[in-house]
Amino acid sequence: MAAGKETFEKFLNLYTAAPFRLLESGLIFAVIYHALNGARIIVVDFWPQFGRYQKVLWRAQLTLAVLISIPGIIATLRPIY
């Protein structure tokens, strides 16, 4: 049973290392961006008149994705004690 605990500890140390935390921060942003992109596409599909505002909608989507991601990224990058 001790081997399982040692393996878990090694995995935990690896997963909490800086490179993995940076990658996880990128994943947080990617998931939020993807969700908002789907919402933007739904809006344009249901209301075609918004199709001419694609650039504005994309900028709003990107801005919202950044703002929504910031708290999660901060929590992910915060040092673990």
Backbone as CSV, one residue per row, in Angstrom:
resi,resn,N_x,N_y,N_z,CA_x,CA_y,CA_z,C_x,C_y,C_z
1,MET,0.816,-1.195,0.000,0.000,0.000,0.000,0.859,1.257,0.000
2,ALA,2.060,1.156,0.538,2.937,2.323,0.585,3.347,2.765,-0.807
3,ALA,3.486,1.820,-1.745,3.865,2.179,-3.113,2.788,3.052,-3.752
4,GLY,1.539,2.785,-3.458,0.453,3.601,-3.990,0.518,5.023,-3.456
5,LYS,0.840,5.141,-2.174,0.945,6.470,-1.571,2.124,7.230,-2.169
6,GLU,3.242,6.546,-2.359,4.421,7.206,-2.949,4.131,7.646,-4.378
7,THR,3.458,6.806,-5.132,3.102,7.147,-6.510,2.182,8.357,-6.534
8,PHE,1.213,8.367,-5.633,0.297,9.505,-5.555,1.052,10.788,-5.202
9,GLU,1.954,10.723,-4.269,2.728,11.904,-3.870,3.584,12.424,-5.032
10,LYS,4.209,11.504,-5.785,5.000,11.916,-6.948,4.129,12.593,-7.993
11,PHE,2.960,12.008,-8.240,2.028,12.596,-9.197,1.561,13.968,-8.732
12,LEU,1.250,14.093,-7.475,0.795,15.372,-6.931,1.881,16.434,-7.040
13,ASN,3.119,16.065,-6.735,4.231,17.010,-6.865,4.430,17.425,-8.319
14,LEU,4.286,16.488,-9.235,4.437,16.803,-10.653,3.299,17.705,-11.121
15,TYR,2.082,17.379,-10.740,0.903,18.124,-11.187,0.877,19.546,-10.635
16,THR,1.438,19.761,-9.464,1.439,21.102,-8.881,2.681,21.902,-9.263
17,ALA,3.528,21.363,-10.124,4.712,22.082,-10.589,4.286,23.242,-11.488
18,ALA,5.143,24.240,-11.582,4.827,25.465,-12.326,4.404,25.219,-13.773
19,PRO,5.102,24.384,-14.551,4.675,24.192,-15.951,3.256,23.644,-16.068
20,PHE,2.882,22.726,-15.195,1.539,22.168,-15.251,0.497,23.197,-14.829
21,ARG,0.841,24.024,-13.874,-0.104,25.064,-13.439,-0.304,26.098,-14.535
22,LEU,0.755,26.409,-15.286,0.608,27.321,-16.426,-0.292,26.703,-17.490
23,LEU,-0.086,25.425,-17.779,-0.929,24.742,-18.757,-2.384,24.683,-18.290
24,GLU,-2.591,24.475,-17.014,-3.947,24.445,-16.479,-4.608,25.824,-16.589
25,SER,-3.831,26.877,-16.429,-4.361,28.230,-16.612,-4.815,28.432,-18.048
26,GLY,-4.013,27.936,-18.982,-4.412,28.007,-20.387,-5.678,27.218,-20.658
27,LEU,-5.814,26.085,-19.997,-7.013,25.264,-20.152,-8.247,25.984,-19.620
28,ILE,-8.105,26.665,-18.509,-9.224,27.437,-17.948,-9.704,28.468,-18.961
29,PHE,-8.751,29.225,-19.530,-9.121,30.237,-20.521,-9.754,29.582,-21.744
30,ALA,-9.181,28.475,-22.221,-9.682,27.820,-23.430,-11.121,27.329,-23.260
31,VAL,-11.434,26.766,-22.106,-12.792,26.258,-21.868,-13.797,27.410,-21.832
32,ILE,-13.440,28.488,-21.160,-14.345,29.636,-21.083,-14.511,30.284,-22.459
33,TYR,-13.414,30.437,-23.189,-13.475,31.010,-24.541,-14.361,30.142,-25.441
34,HIS,-14.187,28.838,-25.355,-14.962,27.910,-26.176,-16.454,28.006,-25.860
35,ALA,-16.789,28.108,-24.588,-18.198,28.226,-24.188,-18.808,29.527,-24.715
36,LEU,-18.067,30.607,-24.593,-18.582,31.892,-25.076,-18.658,31.923,-26.602
37,ASN,-17.743,31.242,-27.266,-17.798,31.167,-28.723,-19.059,30.421,-29.160
38,GLY,-19.403,29.361,-28.453,-20.639,28.651,-28.755,-21.862,29.527,-28.558
39,ALA,-21.850,30.325,-27.505,-22.968,31.249,-27.267,-23.063,32.288,-28.390
40,ARG,-21.919,32.774,-28.850,-21.909,33.756,-29.955,-22.474,33.132,-31.222
41,ILE,-22.099,31.900,-31.506,-22.607,31.223,-32.696,-24.105,30.992,-32.593
42,ILE,-24.587,30.637,-31.415,-26.029,30.454,-31.217,-26.772,31.759,-31.464
43,VAL,-26.231,32.863,-30.961,-26.869,34.165,-31.168,-26.974,34.474,-32.652
44,VAL,-25.901,34.259,-33.398,-25.908,34.566,-34.834,-26.836,33.597,-35.580
45,ASP,-26.913,32.336,-35.142,-27.814,31.381,-35.800,-29.279,31.738,-35.588
46,PHE,-29.637,32.148,-34.390,-31.028,32.457,-34.101,-31.431,33.862,-34.544
47,TRP,-30.499,34.781,-34.558,-30.785,36.144,-34.977,-29.779,36.543,-36.062
48,PRO,-30.065,36.189,-37.315,-29.112,36.425,-38.407,-28.727,37.895,-38.593
49,GLN,-29.540,38.815,-38.141,-29.201,40.227,-38.289,-27.946,40.600,-37.500
50,PHE,-27.594,39.795,-36.502,-26.373,40.056,-35.737,-25.132,39.595,-36.486
51,GLY,-25.309,38.924,-37.614,-24.182,38.445,-38.403,-23.271,39.564,-38.873
52,ARG,-23.834,40.732,-39.085,-22.992,41.854,-39.536,-22.152,42.447,-38.404
53,TYR,-22.383,42.003,-37.180,-21.620,42.498,-36.025,-20.633,41.453,-35.508
54,GLN,-20.177,40.567,-36.386,-19.284,39.491,-35.973,-18.030,40.002,-35.268
55,LYS,-17.438,41.047,-35.809,-16.192,41.557,-35.225,-16.433,42.112,-33.822
56,VAL,-17.526,42.820,-33.650,-17.867,43.376,-32.338,-18.200,42.251,-31.352
57,LEU,-18.958,41.274,-31.815,-19.311,40.151,-30.946,-18.068,39.357,-30.541
58,TRP,-17.140,39.171,-31.489,-15.923,38.435,-31.165,-15.080,39.190,-30.136
59,ARG,-14.977,40.511,-30.305,-14.221,41.301,-29.324,-14.864,41.234,-27.945
60,ALA,-16.189,41.286,-27.906,-16.895,41.174,-26.632,-16.668,39.791,-26.020
61,GLN,-16.699,38.766,-26.849,-16.453,37.398,-26.390,-15.053,37.271,-25.809
62,LEU,-14.066,37.792,-26.499,-12.684,37.710,-26.026,-12.510,38.482,-24.716
63,THR,-13.090,39.662,-24.635,-12.990,40.468,-23.424,-13.637,39.744,-22.236
64,LEU,-14.834,39.203,-22.451,-15.509,38.461,-21.382,-14.708,37.225,-20.970
65,ALA,-14.141,36.520,-21.937,-13.356,35.322,-21.618,-12.158,35.683,-20.747
66,VAL,-11.492,36.777,-21.059,-10.339,37.199,-20.262,-10.785,37.585,-18.853
67,LEU,-11.840,38.387,-18.768,-12.302,38.852,-17.456,-12.810,37.709,-16.582
68,ILE,-13.521,36.763,-17.184,-14.054,35.643,-16.411,-12.933,34.691,-15.998
69,SER,-11.897,34.574,-16.825,-10.796,33.638,-16.554,-9.855,34.122,-15.461
70,ILE,-9.751,35.412,-15.272,-8.757,35.971,-14.352,-8.833,35.373,-12.943
71,PRO,-10.004,35.296,-12.302,-10.018,34.721,-10.941,-9.547,33.264,-10.890
72,GLY,-9.949,32.466,-11.862,-9.514,31.076,-11.883,-8.032,30.930,-12.129
73,ILE,-7.497,31.771,-12.996,-6.059,31.725,-13.284,-5.267,32.169,-12.069
74,ILE,-5.738,33.198,-11.394,-5.042,33.654,-10.176,-5.040,32.546,-9.135
75,ALA,-6.183,31.888,-8.945,-6.254,30.811,-7.965,-5.347,29.640,-8.358
76,THR,-5.235,29.378,-9.632,-4.402,28.273,-10.102,-2.922,28.583,-9.947
77,LEU,-2.538,29.798,-10.208,-1.118,30.172,-10.150,-0.647,30.551,-8.754
78,ARG,-1.580,30.732,-7.828,-1.216,31.091,-6.459,-0.347,29.988,-5.869
79,PRO,0.713,30.367,-5.160,1.601,29.341,-4.568,0.834,28.410,-3.632
80,ILE,1.205,27.154,-3.677,0.578,26.139,-2.826,1.481,25.911,-1.615
81,TYR,0.908,26.026,-0.425,1.681,25.839,0.793,1.287,24.576,1.479
